[in-house]
Amino acid sequence: MTIEWRYTIEGDLDILSVAGHLGPDAARRFTGAVGRALARGTGPVVVDLTELRGWSAEGQLAITEAARLLARAGSSLELAAIPADGSLVPTGDDPLIPVHADLPAALAAHGIQPGEPAAARQAWQTTGWPAGDPSAG
């Protein structure tokens, strides 16, 4: 099982939304999506896990590795809506990963009100991104 993702630039904030199950088979696809965010974005990357059905230890490791990659590039990673079945267990050398209750809370932490028109919105997504998502497009 793999994941689907949608990457959106909202002003100075990069939002990487993930759907499916972040397990060993999906870790590489997740890393590729983070690479796209790193190549195109300029701000912190908020990983929105609202549509994520679960994650494995390998999936959590992929998130930690993404935080390290972004930190080396001078950016940061934040999480929104982590799955109820787990939380990241940081080690002493991992970058700090702020966790927000949901995407609106993450947006508010950066001074963006949900539903507010973005000054410069760009978006990319996999073809399998869940249909009917009101924030897609």
The 8 nearest C-alpha neighbors of each residue, nearest first, counted from 0:
[[1, 24, 20, 25, 2, 22, 19, 21],
 [2, 0, 25, 24, 20, 19, 21, 3],
 [3, 1, 19, 18, 25, 20, 21, 4],
 [2, 4, 18, 128, 125, 17, 127, 19],
 [5, 3, 17, 16, 124, 125, 18, 128],
 [4, 6, 124, 16, 123, 15, 125, 7],
 [5, 7, 15, 123, 122, 14, 124, 16],
 [8, 6, 122, 14, 121, 13, 9, 15],
 [7, 9, 13, 121, 120, 12, 10, 14],
 [10, 8, 120, 12, 117, 11, 13, 7],
 [9, 11, 119, 12, 118, 8, 117, 120],
 [12, 10, 42, 9, 41, 13, 8, 43],
 [13, 11, 42, 9, 10, 43, 8, 14],
 [12, 14, 8, 44, 7, 42, 43, 40],
 [15, 13, 45, 7, 6, 44, 46, 8],
 [14, 16, 6, 46, 5, 47, 45, 17],
 [17, 15, 47, 5, 4, 46, 48, 14],
 [16, 18, 4, 48, 3, 51, 50, 47],
 [19, 17, 51, 50, 3, 2, 4, 20],
 [20, 18, 2, 51, 52, 3, 1, 21],
 [21, 19, 53, 52, 54, 2, 22, 51],
 [22, 20, 54, 58, 25, 2, 53, 55],
 [21, 23, 58, 55, 25, 54, 24, 57],
 [22, 24, 57, 26, 25, 58, 21, 55],
 [25, 23, 22, 26, 1, 0, 27, 21],
 [26, 24, 1, 28, 22, 21, 23, 27],
 [25, 27, 29, 23, 28, 61, 58, 24],
 [28, 26, 30, 29, 25, 31, 24, 23],
 [29, 27, 31, 25, 30, 26, 32, 2],
 [30, 28, 26, 32, 31, 27, 25, 33],
 [31, 29, 27, 33, 28, 32, 26, 34],
 [32, 30, 34, 28, 29, 33, 27, 35],
 [31, 33, 35, 29, 34, 30, 28, 36],
 [34, 32, 36, 30, 35, 31, 37, 29],
 [35, 33, 31, 37, 32, 36, 38, 30],
 [34, 36, 32, 38, 33, 37, 39, 31],
 [37, 35, 33, 40, 39, 34, 38, 32],
 [36, 38, 34, 35, 40, 39, 33, 69],
 [37, 39, 35, 36, 40, 34, 41, 33],
 [40, 38, 36, 37, 35, 41, 8, 34],
 [41, 39, 36, 37, 42, 38, 13, 8],
 [40, 42, 11, 39, 43, 12, 13, 37],
 [43, 41, 12, 11, 40, 13, 44, 74],
 [42, 44, 75, 74, 12, 76, 13, 45],
 [45, 43, 13, 76, 14, 75, 77, 46],
 [46, 44, 77, 14, 78, 76, 47, 15],
 [45, 47, 15, 78, 16, 14, 77, 79],
 [48, 46, 16, 79, 49, 15, 45, 78],
 [47, 49, 51, 80, 50, 17, 81, 79],
 [48, 50, 80, 51, 47, 101, 79, 81],
 [51, 49, 18, 48, 17, 52, 19, 16],
 [52, 50, 18, 19, 48, 53, 49, 20],
 [53, 51, 20, 19, 50, 18, 82, 54],
 [54, 52, 20, 51, 82, 21, 55, 84],
 [55, 53, 21, 58, 22, 20, 59, 56],
 [54, 56, 22, 58, 57, 59, 21, 53],
 [55, 57, 59, 58, 60, 54, 22, 23],
 [58, 56, 60, 55, 23, 59, 22, 61],
 [59, 57, 22, 21, 55, 61, 60, 54],
 [58, 60, 56, 62, 61, 57, 55, 63],
 [59, 61, 57, 63, 58, 62, 64, 56],
 [62, 60, 58, 64, 59, 63, 26, 65],
 [63, 61, 65, 59, 60, 64, 66, 58],
 [62, 64, 60, 66, 65, 61, 59, 67],
 [63, 65, 61, 67, 66, 62, 60, 68],
 [66, 64, 62, 68, 67, 63, 61, 69],
 [65, 67, 63, 69, 76, 64, 68, 70],
 [66, 68, 64, 70, 65, 69, 71, 94],
 [69, 67, 65, 71, 70, 66, 64, 72],
 [68, 70, 74, 72, 66, 75, 71, 67],
 [71, 69, 73, 67, 74, 72, 75, 68],
 [70, 72, 68, 69, 73, 67, 74, 66],
 [71, 73, 69, 70, 74, 68, 37, 75],
 [74, 72, 70, 71, 69, 75, 68, 43],
 [75, 73, 69, 70, 43, 72, 42, 76],
 [74, 76, 43, 69, 70, 44, 66, 77],
 [75, 77, 44, 66, 45, 43, 96, 69],
 [76, 78, 45, 97, 96, 98, 46, 44],
 [79, 77, 98, 46, 45, 99, 47, 97],
 [78, 80, 99, 101, 47, 102, 100, 98],
 [81, 79, 101, 100, 48, 49, 47, 99],
 [80, 82, 48, 79, 83, 78, 86, 49],
 [83, 81, 84, 53, 85, 80, 51, 52],
 [82, 84, 85, 81, 86, 53, 80, 52],
 [85, 83, 82, 53, 86, 54, 81, 52],
 [86, 84, 83, 82, 87, 81, 54, 53],
 [85, 87, 88, 81, 84, 82, 83, 59],
 [86, 88, 89, 59, 85, 63, 60, 62],
 [87, 89, 86, 90, 59, 85, 63, 60],
 [90, 88, 87, 93, 91, 63, 92, 95],
 [89, 91, 92, 93, 88, 94, 87, 63],
 [90, 92, 93, 89, 94, 95, 88, 63],
 [91, 93, 90, 94, 89, 95, 67, 63],
 [94, 92, 90, 91, 89, 95, 67, 63],
 [95, 93, 96, 67, 66, 92, 70, 63],
 [94, 96, 97, 93, 89, 66, 76, 75],
 [97, 95, 77, 76, 94, 98, 78, 66],
 [96, 98, 77, 78, 95, 99, 76, 79],
 [99, 97, 78, 79, 77, 96, 100, 81],
 [100, 98, 79, 101, 105, 104, 78, 80],
 [99, 101, 80, 79, 104, 98, 102, 81],
 [102, 100, 80, 79, 104, 99, 103, 105],
 [101, 103, 105, 79, 104, 106, 47, 80],
 [102, 104, 106, 105, 101, 113, 107, 112],
 [105, 103, 107, 102, 101, 106, 99, 108],
 [106, 104, 102, 108, 103, 107, 99, 79],
 [105, 107, 111, 103, 109, 108, 104, 102],
 [106, 108, 110, 104, 111, 109, 105, 112],
 [109, 107, 105, 106, 110, 104, 111, 103],
 [108, 110, 107, 106, 111, 105, 12, 112],
 [109, 111, 107, 108, 106, 112, 105, 113],
 [112, 110, 106, 107, 109, 113, 115, 108],
 [111, 113, 115, 107, 114, 106, 110, 103],
 [114, 112, 115, 103, 111, 106, 107, 102],
 [113, 115, 116, 112, 117, 111, 134, 103],
 [114, 116, 112, 113, 117, 111, 118, 9],
 [117, 115, 114, 118, 120, 113, 119, 112],
 [116, 118, 120, 119, 9, 10, 115, 114],
 [117, 119, 10, 120, 116, 9, 115, 11],
 [120, 118, 10, 117, 9, 121, 8, 11],
 [121, 119, 9, 8, 117, 118, 10, 122],
 [120, 122, 8, 7, 119, 123, 9, 6],
 [123, 121, 7, 6, 8, 120, 124, 136],
 [124, 122, 6, 5, 7, 121, 125, 4],
 [125, 123, 5, 4, 6, 126, 128, 122],
 [124, 126, 127, 128, 4, 3, 5, 123],
 [125, 127, 128, 124, 3, 129, 4, 5],
 [126, 128, 125, 3, 129, 130, 124, 4],
 [127, 129, 3, 125, 126, 4, 130, 124],
 [130, 128, 127, 132, 131, 18, 3, 50],
 [131, 129, 132, 128, 127, 135, 133, 126],
 [130, 132, 133, 129, 135, 134, 128, 136],
 [131, 133, 135, 134, 130, 129, 128, 136],
 [134, 132, 135, 131, 136, 130, 129, 114],
 [133, 135, 132, 136, 131, 114, 7, 5],
 [136, 134, 132, 133, 5, 131, 122, 130],
 [135, 134, 122, 133, 123, 132, 121, 7]]
